[in-house]
Amino acid sequence: LSELALLGGEKALPELPRYNPIGPEEVEAAKRVVETGLLSGYLGVWDPGFYGGENVQKLEREWAQFFGVAHAVSVNSNTSGLMAALGAIGLEPGDEVIVSPWTMCASATSILVWNAIPVFADIEEETFNLDPESIEANITPHTRAIMVTDIIGHAADLDVIMDIARRHRLKVIEDAAQAPGALYTGGRYVGTVADIGVFSLNYHKHIHTGEGGICVTNDDTLAERMQLIRNHGEAVVEAKGVEDLTNMIGFNFRMTEIEAAIGIEQLKKLEDLVARKVDAADRLSRRLEPLPGLRTPVVKPDCTHVYYTYPLVYDASVTGVNRQRIVDALRAEGVPTGAGYLNLHLQPMFQKKQAYGRNGFPWSGGLYEGNVSYAKGICPVAERLHDSDFIGLGWCLFEGTGREVDAIAEAFEKIWCHLDDLQEADGGN
Ligand SMILES: Cc1ncc(COP(=O)(O)O)c(C=O)c1O
């Protein structure tokens, strides 16, 4: 095989055109809304318009039906949805919420918004999701909830986590931003197993509306509370006769009619778009399986993976080449490659315990009675995967046609044929 692009050879891949799930149906739907001049249907008073316009309500009905849940509450982002969900469960300032270090920052910062405290538990090797044993080990008298992310497109061990939560009287919120359409055991959709699930419709995802999010729940009270938090709840609680005023400072988390109209069309395409990502991933896995030192994605029995990212676990002791060198070589070939993912507990906000103001609030200031640690070493699996073993390919960044996937496979094969060159260039480590 030809010389490595990293060492001056030709690239294995051309520039990959960006993944684009938006088609003429979405264009038409958006146009129809724009032509009405009514780009939002929300009213901030006690009125049917409190629940949004025609398209918002239609998207919610169809989303709830598709996912088989009682309620879908649309919002303007997954981040807003996580905030609404955490407010809805009645979190108190100083409560602890267990969360993964291996997730996007909003899963943890949405907890801080309610002056509650993120506690990071470790993840498991195979799906990179929260490890139930580590969750249990991190429960304290202050724990109030678990924020579980279905990271990268595969379900966390949800039944086991729900069981822990029930035993300890905790609420569970599922951050399903990266896993729309993924199945968990028993044919249940990811996002629908916990007390509340939250999806993202931002433009990096399988389906999108530019920005947006949807919360789902089977609990009538939680749905109502999320609707109130979404649209300045304080303005209507009196007229609506709401007596439980906890966390009823409302926000503006409203989705516009344009986004909702696009979302209705996108939802119709979800299964097909996901199937394409899965086919592309399976095609790549078949080619990568023979390469020593690489573990292709694990899919748990009775689950499906939707591959927001295509995850690989790399063992440098087998190849003799460190991960960064492999990632540099893949990038040089044109493969959209990431080294590691995230270790949120090590970010400056947590290391300095500084979120609001300069004095350590909400960790200090008298609300919090626990003693959470964010020291390096508290999440050894997440840290090792991030520091040395994990390689992720951005699977929602490009279409993933057969030809593109074959070219990616060729890039890997070329690099694996030239490991000697990389070892030398690496000084043999
Ligand atoms: C796991 C996870 N949580 C939350 C978010 C935030 O989503 P949004 O951009 O819709 O607020 C993302 C977005 O990338 C995500 O991947």
The ligand as an SDF file (V2000), in Angstrom:
LIG
                    3D

 16 16  0  0  0  0  0  0  0  0999 V2000
  -24.6440   14.1340   25.4350 C   0  0  0  0  0  0  0  0  0  0  0  0
  -25.0530   15.5380   25.1170 C   0  0  0  0  0  0  0  0  0  0  0  0
  -25.7480   16.2430   26.0360 N   0  0  0  0  0  0  0  0  0  0  0  0
  -26.1620   17.4850   25.7900 C   0  0  0  0  0  0  0  0  0  0  0  0
  -25.8950   18.1220   24.6030 C   0  0  0  0  0  0  0  0  0  0  0  0
  -26.3760   19.5210   24.4050 C   0  0  0  0  0  0  0  0  0  0  0  0
  -27.2980   19.5700   23.3610 O   0  0  0  0  0  0  0  0  0  0  0  0
  -27.8330   20.9640   22.7800 P   0  0  0  0  0  0  0  0  0  0  0  0
  -26.7470   21.4790   21.8780 O   0  0  0  0  0  0  0  0  0  0  0  0
  -29.0750   20.5920   22.0270 O   0  0  0  0  0  0  0  0  0  0  0  0
  -28.1030   21.8580   23.9160 O   0  0  0  0  0  0  0  0  0  0  0  0
  -25.1780   17.4520   23.6140 C   0  0  0  0  0  0  0  0  0  0  0  0
  -24.8580   18.1320   22.3550 C   0  0  0  0  0  0  0  0  0  0  0  0
  -23.9060   17.9000   21.6710 O   0  0  0  0  0  0  0  0  0  0  0  0
  -24.7490   16.1220   23.8740 C   0  0  0  0  0  0  0  0  0  0  0  0
  -24.0650   15.4320   22.9640 O   0  0  0  0  0  0  0  0  0  0  0  0
  1  2  1  0
  2  3  1  0
  2 15  2  0
  3  4  2  0
  4  5  1  0
  5  6  1  0
  5 12  2  0
  6  7  1  0
  7  8  1  0
  8  9  2  0
  8 10  1  0
  8 11  1  0
 12 13  1  0
 12 15  1  0
 13 14  2  0
 15 16  1  0
M  END
$$$$
